[in-house]
Amino acid sequence: MTNEHRTQGNKSAKRNVDMGRRSLLARSTAALAFSLAFAGAAFSADIPQTTFDGLELRDKTKADAVWDRPGFDMAAYDAIVYENLGLAHKPVRRTSKTEFTLTDRQNAALVEALDTAMKQELGKSERFEWAESSGESTLRLSVALLDVVSHVPDEPIGRGAIYISSVGEATLVLELRDSTTGAILARAADRADASPPRFTESSRMNNLREVRQAAGQWARLLRKRLDSF
């Protein structure tokens, strides 16, 4: 085989691996989005007691809704591998003056803020070690942000300063699975907004601070919940 053929073969193999990863990401994100059909009921009075995949609703949780598998024994696990499946936007009307679709820059900043908060908080866990790959006693924590919407226009309106009471909103969906079998063990959904304590002048720095604070609150809640098992 010539060097040229080897190079073409390597490129083809790399494309196949990349396509496989994208396909897996698409399926995983779609599964989480489908899960939100059930999780979304957490924001109404009609919360399903049992999900389509056999999880049962837990009472008295700080998140909007939490389901887990009956008989699920957290003691069998001592490590967590983390993956961020990305985000999906809430459909907004072009004529809306209060809701806006995030830009690519804002998307990247939001995902980075969530990743940073999760890694920092899970690194403080007294119960679980941070893992880089699947293992026999390792949980897989998958997160996605769904129905994401900004309350801040990307382009300034007029020349005056903009004062806001909310930077935006998102629904965080978490899933815990056995990292080797893929069995679903628990799911949580929580709707929150990034809101300053008072009306604040909108700026990239101020808005990013509120996003990071909201991500940190989610991450701390998760870490404390996991450590409590």
Residue, then its C-alpha position, 0 to 999 in steps of 0.5 A: m500500500t502506498n503512503e497516499h493510500r494509507t493517508q486516504g485510509n486514515k482520513s476515511a477512518k477519522r471521518n467515520v469516527d467523527m460521524g459516529r461521535r456526532s451521531l451518538l451526540a445527536r441521539s443522546t441529545a434527542a433522548l434528553a429532549f424527549s425526556l423533557a416531555f415528561a420533565g416539562a410537566a414539572f412546571s405544571a400541576d400534573i407531574p408524572q409519577t412514572t416516566f416512560d423508561g421506568l423512573e419514579l418521581r421523588d418527593k420533596t426535592k429542591a429541583d422542579a422534578v426528580w425521578d429515579r429507578p426503584g431500588f437504585d443503590m448509589a453505594a455501588y458507585d464511587a466515581i462520575v464521568y461527565e458529559n455536556l450534550g449542549l443546548a437547544h433554543k426556545p423558539v422565539r418570534r422575530t418581532s419579540k422585544t423581550e425574548f431573543t435567540l442566543t448568538d454563537r458567542q453567547n452559546a459558547a459562553l453558556v456551555e463553558a460556564l456550566d462546564t466550569a461550574m460542574k467540574q469545580e463543584l464535582g471536584k469538591s465531592e466527598r463521595f465521588e471521584w472525577a473520572e475521565s472514562s467509563g468504569e465498572s463503578t462509575l456513573r455517567l452524568s449527562v447534562a443538557l440545557l433546553d428551551v434556552v432563551s435570552h432576555v438581552p438583545d444582542e444589538p443595542i437598541g438606541r444609544g441609551a443604556i439597557y437595564i434588565s431584571s433577567v439575563g435569560e432562562a433555561t431548563l437544566v436536564l440531568e441524567l445519571r446512567d451506569s457508564t458501562t451498561g447505559a442503564i438510566l438510573a435517575r433524571a432531574a429537570d430544573r427551570a431557572d433564570a439568571s437574574p441579578p438581585r435588582f435592575t442592572e445595566s446590561s453589559r457583557m461582563n454583568n450578564l456573564r457574571e449572572v450566568r456563571q452564578a446560575a450555573g454555580q447554583w445548579a452545580r452546588l445543588l447537584r454536588k450536595r445531592l450526590d454527596s447526601f446519598 
